[in-house]
């Protein structure tokens, strides 16, 4: 639940207002759509390889799944203030809309 809350907050912060619902829908479709596929693949692997090798493979997959974060700037983010907000974020004034 906490991971879902954190990812939803991150998506809300970084998505422009005009496409926020589309981004949320696409994220949910991918997130929840892959789960049944993972269940089928896990069942097939469990049937053909056995339970223990399948669980070891799943554990290794979970450990190595964070490797894509190594070159990204995400590990350096410590608060939402560290993330650049989109131009149309609430409280963010666009340079062309400022009047002098």
PASEBA-1860 file (N, C-alpha, C; in nm, 3 decimals):
! residues 100
1> XXXXXXXX> 0.081/-0.119/0.000/0.000/0.000/0.000/0.086/0.125/0.000 ~ 0.193/0.126/0.080/0.279/0.243/0.087/0.347/0.269/-0.046 ~ 0.390/0.164/-0.115/0.453/0.182/-0.246/0.353/0.240/-0.345 ~ 0.228/0.196/-0.340/0.126/0.251/-0.430/0.101/0.397/-0.400 ~ 0.101/0.434/-0.274/0.080/0.572/-0.234/0.196/0.659/-0.281 ~ 0.319/0.609/-0.264/0.436/0.685/-0.307/0.439/0.701/-0.459 ~ 0.409/0.596/-0.533/0.411/0.606/-0.679/0.299/0.694/-0.730 ~ 0.182/0.688/-0.666/0.071/0.776/-0.707/0.106/0.922/-0.680
9> XXXXXXXX> 0.172/0.949/-0.569/0.213/1.087/-0.539/0.316/1.135/-0.639 ~ 0.410/1.049/-0.673/0.511/1.086/-0.772/0.451/1.112/-0.908 ~ 0.357/1.027/-0.949/0.291/1.049/-1.078/0.209/1.177/-1.078 ~ 0.141/1.206/-0.967/0.060/1.327/-0.959/0.148/1.452/-0.963 ~ 0.265/1.444/-0.903/0.355/1.559/-0.900/0.419/1.585/-1.035 ~ 0.455/1.479/-1.106/0.532/1.496/-1.228/0.450/1.496/-1.355 ~ 0.322/1.465/-1.347/0.237/1.462/-1.466/0.167/1.595/-1.486 ~ 0.167/1.649/-1.607/0.092/1.772/-1.633/-0.057/1.749/-1.610
17> XXXXXXXX> -0.127/1.855/-1.569/-0.271/1.844/-1.539/-0.351/1.787/-1.656 ~ -0.315/1.826/-1.778/-0.394/1.787/-1.895/-0.391/1.637/-1.921 ~ -0.287/1.567/-1.877/-0.275/1.424/-1.908/-0.265/1.338/-1.782 ~ -0.292/1.395/-1.667/-0.275/1.321/-1.541/-0.362/1.196/-1.536 ~ -0.487/1.205/-1.580/-0.575/1.087/-1.575/-0.529/0.981/-1.675 ~ -0.477/1.023/-1.789/-0.425/0.926/-1.886/-0.302/0.854/-1.832 ~ -0.214/0.928/-1.767/-0.094/0.867/-1.709/-0.134/0.769/-1.600 ~ -0.230/0.808/-1.516/-0.276/0.720/-1.409/-0.341/0.594/-1.467
25> XXXXXXXX> -0.422/0.610/-1.570/-0.486/0.495/-1.633/-0.386/0.401/-1.698 ~ -0.287/0.458/-1.768/-0.185/0.374/-1.831/-0.103/0.300/-1.726 ~ -0.067/0.370/-1.618/0.009/0.307/-1.510/-0.070/0.192/-1.448 ~ -0.199/0.216/-1.420/-0.281/0.110/-1.361/-0.298/-0.008/-1.455 ~ -0.317/0.020/-1.583/-0.333/-0.088/-1.681/-0.209/-0.175/-1.686 ~ -0.093/-0.111/-1.690/0.032/-0.189/-1.696/0.056/-0.261/-1.565 ~ 0.038/-0.190/-1.452/0.065/-0.248/-1.321/-0.026/-0.368/-1.293 ~ -0.155/-0.350/-1.312/-0.248/-0.458/-1.280/-0.263/-0.558/-1.395
33> XXXXXXXX> -0.229/-0.519/-1.516/-0.240/-0.609/-1.630/-0.128/-0.711/-1.636 ~ -0.013/-0.678/-1.579/0.101/-0.769/-1.582/0.089/-0.877/-1.475 ~ 0.016/-0.850/-1.371/0.005/-0.946/-1.262/-0.052/-1.081/-1.304 ~ -0.160/-1.087/-1.381/-0.207/-1.219/-1.426/-0.105/-1.290/-1.515 ~ -0.033/-1.215/-1.597/0.071/-1.277/-1.679/0.180/-1.336/-1.592 ~ 0.219/-1.264/-1.488/0.319/-1.315/-1.394/0.271/-1.440/-1.323 ~ 0.144/-1.445/-1.291/0.088/-1.563/-1.226/0.092/-1.684/-1.319 ~ 0.060/-1.662/-1.446/0.064/-1.772/-1.544/0.206/-1.820/-1.564
41> XXXXXXXX> 0.300/-1.726/-1.581/0.442/-1.764/-1.600/0.494/-1.836/-1.476 ~ 0.459/-1.785/-1.357/0.501/-1.852/-1.234/0.444/-1.993/-1.223 ~ 0.320/-2.011/-1.262/0.259/-2.143/-1.258/0.324/-2.239/-1.356 ~ 0.353/-2.189/-1.477/0.420/-2.274/-1.576/0.560/-2.311/-1.531 ~ 0.634/-2.213/-1.479/0.770/-2.244/-1.430/0.764/-2.340/-1.313 ~ 0.668/-2.319/-1.222/0.655/-2.411/-1.109/0.623/-2.552/-1.152 ~ 0.545/-2.565/-1.259/0.510/-2.697/-1.310/0.629/-2.765/-1.376 ~ 0.704/-2.688/-1.455/0.813/-2.748/-1.534/0.945/-2.754/-1.459
49> XXXXXXXX> 0.977/-2.656/-1.377/1.105/-2.656/-1.306/1.094/-2.710/-1.165 ~ 0.979/-2.697/-1.105/0.960/-2.733/-0.965/0.944/-2.607/-0.882 ~ 0.891/-2.625/-0.762/0.860/-2.511/-0.678/0.984/-2.437/-0.629 ~ 1.082/-2.510/-0.577/1.201/-2.446/-0.521/1.280/-2.368/-0.625 ~ 1.312/-2.424/-0.742/1.384/-2.344/-0.842/1.305/-2.222/-0.890 ~ 1.173/-2.235/-0.898/1.091/-2.121/-0.939/1.096/-2.011/-0.835 ~ 1.089/-2.045/-0.707/1.097/-1.944/-0.602/1.234/-1.879/-0.596 ~ 1.340/-1.957/-0.619/1.475/-1.900/-0.624/1.486/-1.804/-0.742
57> XXXXXXXX> 1.433/-1.843/-0.856/1.435/-1.757/-0.974/1.356/-1.629/-0.950 ~ 1.241/-1.639/-0.884/1.160/-1.521/-0.853/1.234/-1.430/-0.756 ~ 1.300/-1.488/-0.658/1.378/-1.408/-0.563/1.493/-1.335/-0.630 ~ 1.564/-1.405/-0.718/1.673/-1.341/-0.792/1.620/-1.231/-0.884 ~ 1.506/-1.256/-0.944/1.445/-1.153/-1.028/1.410/-1.028/-0.947 ~ 1.359/-1.048/-0.825/1.328/-0.935/-0.739/1.451/-0.858/-0.697 ~ 1.559/-0.930/-0.666/1.683/-0.864/-0.626/1.742/-0.785/-0.741 ~ 1.746/-0.846/-0.859/1.809/-0.780/-0.974/1.718/-0.680/-1.044
65> XXXXXXXX> 1.591/-0.673/-1.004/1.500/-0.580/-1.070/1.531/-0.434/-1.037 ~ 1.608/-0.410/-0.934/1.643/-0.272/-0.898/1.766/-0.222/-0.973 ~ 1.828/-0.305/-1.055/1.949/-0.262/-1.125/1.924/-0.147/-1.222 ~ 1.803/-0.133/-1.273/1.775/-0.022/-1.364/1.779/0.112/-1.292 ~ 1.772/0.111/-1.158/1.779/0.235/-1.081/1.921/0.287/-1.065 ~ 2.020/0.202/-1.082/2.158/0.243/-1.058/2.199/0.365/-1.142 ~ 2.175/0.367/-1.273/2.217/0.486/-1.348/2.116/0.601/-1.344 ~ 2.002/0.584/-1.281/1.898/0.688/-1.284/1.917/0.786/-1.168
73> XXXXXXXX> 1.854/0.903/-1.178/1.864/1.000/-1.068/1.770/0.971/-0.951 ~ 1.689/0.868/-0.960/1.589/0.839/-0.857/1.651/0.813/-0.719 ~ 1.761/0.738/-0.707/1.816/0.716/-0.572/1.860/0.844/-0.501 ~ 1.890/0.950/-0.574/1.933/1.076/-0.512/1.816/1.158/-0.459 ~ 1.693/1.125/-0.497/1.577/1.202/-0.454/1.546/1.169/-0.307 ~ 1.548/1.271/-0.223/1.520/1.253/-0.082/1.386/1.315/-0.040 ~ 1.334/1.407/-0.122/1.205/1.467/-0.094/1.143/1.513/-0.225 ~ 1.015/1.546/-0.223/0.949/1.591/-0.344/1.003/1.725/-0.391
81> XXXXXXXX> 1.068/1.801/-0.302/1.128/1.928/-0.342/1.247/1.906/-0.435 ~ 1.307/1.787/-0.434/1.419/1.756/-0.521/1.377/1.727/-0.664 ~ 1.246/1.708/-0.687/1.194/1.673/-0.819/1.150/1.799/-0.890 ~ 1.190/1.815/-1.016/1.145/1.929/-1.095/0.998/1.912/-1.127 ~ 0.919/2.012/-1.091/0.774/2.008/-1.119/0.749/2.049/-1.262 ~ 0.643/1.995/-1.324/0.609/2.038/-1.460/0.563/2.183/-1.461 ~ 0.563/2.244/-1.578/0.530/2.386/-1.590/0.390/2.420/-1.544 ~ 0.295/2.327/-1.555/0.157/2.360/-1.516/0.120/2.304/-1.378
89> XXXXXXXX> 0.221/2.272/-1.297/0.194/2.222/-1.163/0.138/2.336/-1.077 ~ 0.050/2.302/-0.980/-0.005/2.407/-0.894/0.107/2.480/-0.821 ~ 0.099/2.612/-0.818/0.199/2.692/-0.749/0.325/2.716/-0.830 ~ 0.329/2.668/-0.951/0.446/2.685/-1.037/0.412/2.787/-1.143 ~ 0.475/2.903/-1.138/0.447/3.009/-1.234/0.527/2.988/-1.362 ~ 0.460/2.994/-1.473/0.530/2.981/-1.601/0.597/3.112/-1.635 ~ 0.712/3.106/-1.698/0.789/3.226/-1.728/0.712/3.318/-1.823 ~ 0.635/3.264/-1.919/0.564/3.348/-2.014/0.435/3.405/-1.958
97> XXXX> 0.395/3.362/-1.837/0.271/3.414/-1.779/0.297/3.519/-1.671 ~ 0.424/3.546/-1.644/0.457/3.646/-1.543/0.442/3.785/-1.600 ~ 0.379/3.872/-1.526/0.367/4.011/-1.571/0.454/4.098/-1.483 ~ 0.518/4.194/-1.546/0.612/4.281/-1.473/0.552/4.419/-1.461
END
